[in-house]
Amino acid sequence: MSEQNKIVERTLVEEVWNRGNFALVEQLVSPEFRGHSSSPETDTVGTEGYREYYRALRAAFPDMHFTIEDQVAEGDKVVTRWTARGTHRGDYAGMPATGRSGVIAGVTTDRIVDGKTVECWTNLDELGLLQQLGVIPRAGQAA
């Protein structure tokens, strides 16, 4: 089961995140999906919420590409360590495009039930990305 769950997550990364094949969302994500964020009121909910979240990312970073660095699965959970690269060409979280490229590292823990992702927790270096985009100065840099 754990290997099958890894395949679900790899397919989401390659087909949905990297290629923008949103038609696969219904096959791989549960209608009861919840993507947990640091603030419950901004959680991603359901397949439409999932699709909209990644559409917004793709609009902000049209050339984004995720690379799976490592995956571990046990029971109904899959932990994926990943790196993403892209160029900031559209609005991202209210910030206009900077035209700069960035690299961000993250770890996602997904819970899979009956071949579909039902929950997701992500930790990522958003501060580092914002510094690369020039939105927030790096330590020691003038504001």
N, C-alpha and C positions, 0 to 999 in steps of 0.2 A: 504494500500500500504506500509506503513512504516514497519509493521510487516513482510510482505513478503520480503522487502529489508533486514531486519535483518537476515532472514533465508538464503538469498544469502550469506551474509558475514559470518555467522556461518558455512555454508557449506564450504566456501573457507578455513576458519581456520581449521576445523576438517579434511576435506578430502584432500585438496591440501597441506596446510602448515604442518599439523601434520602427515598425512599418505603418502604424496608424490604422491597422485593420480592425476597426471598431465593430465589425459584424460578428467577430468572435466573442465579444463580451458576454452575450447571453449564454454561450456554451460553457464559458469558463468562470463566470462570476455569478454568485447566487443573487436572486432578487432581494434577499435579506442582508446583503453585504453591508458591512460597516467598516470604514477606514478610519481608525482612531487617530485623532490629532491631539495636540497639546491642550486644546480647548474643545470640549464636547459639542459646543454649538457650531463648530466648523468641521465636524466629522463628515466624511463622504458617506452617503447612504444610497444603497440600491445600485442596480446596474446603470441607470441613467446618471446618477451621481458619479459613478466610476468613469463612465464614458466622458462626461463633461469635464471632469478633473483632468484627464489625459488630453482631451481636445484643447483645453486651455494651456496646458504645458506645451503641446505641439505648436500652438499659435505663437507662444512666446519664444520657443526654441525650435523652429521648424526643422533644423538639421540634428536634433537631439538623437543621441545613440547611447543606449545602456549596454554595459558589458557585465555579465555575471562573473564575478571573481571567485565565488565559492558558494556552495549550497550544502546544507545539512538538513536532513529530515528525520523526524521521529514521530510515530503515531500520526495525528492529524495536523501537525505543524511542520512548516518548511521555513528555514531561515536562509535568506539570500543576502550575501554581501555583494554590493554592486558599485560600479562607477558609471557616471553619466557625463557626457560631453555635449556641448551645444553652444550656439551663438544666439545671444539675446536680441532678437529681431522684432519682438512684439511685446505688448503689455504683459508684465509679470507681477502679480500681487499689487497692482496699482502703480507699478513703476514703468515709465515709458522705456522703450527699447534703447539700449546703450550701444548696440553694435559690437559689443565685446564678447569674446568667447570665455567659457568657464568650464571647470571640471568639478564635479561634486561626488563625494563618496557617501554611501549610506548602507544601512542594514534594515531589511524588511523581514518581519515575522508574519507569516500568513497561516491561517487555519483553513483547512480544506475539508469539506464534507461532501460526499457523493460526487467527487470530481469537480467541485466548484469552490472557489474562494469565498468564504463567508465573513472572515475578519482579517484585518491587516493592521499592523503596528509598524511604523517606519521611524527610524532615527537617521537624520542626515545632517551634513555640515552646511546648513543654509547660510550661516554667518560667513564662512569661507567663500561661498559662491557670491554673496553680495559684495564682499571685498574685491573679488576678481572682476566683478562687473563695474566696480568703481562707485557703487551706491553708498557703501560704508567704508571709511578709511581704515587701512590696516594699522595695527599698533605702531606708533612712532611716526605715522604719516600726518601731515597737516589736513585738517578737515576741509 
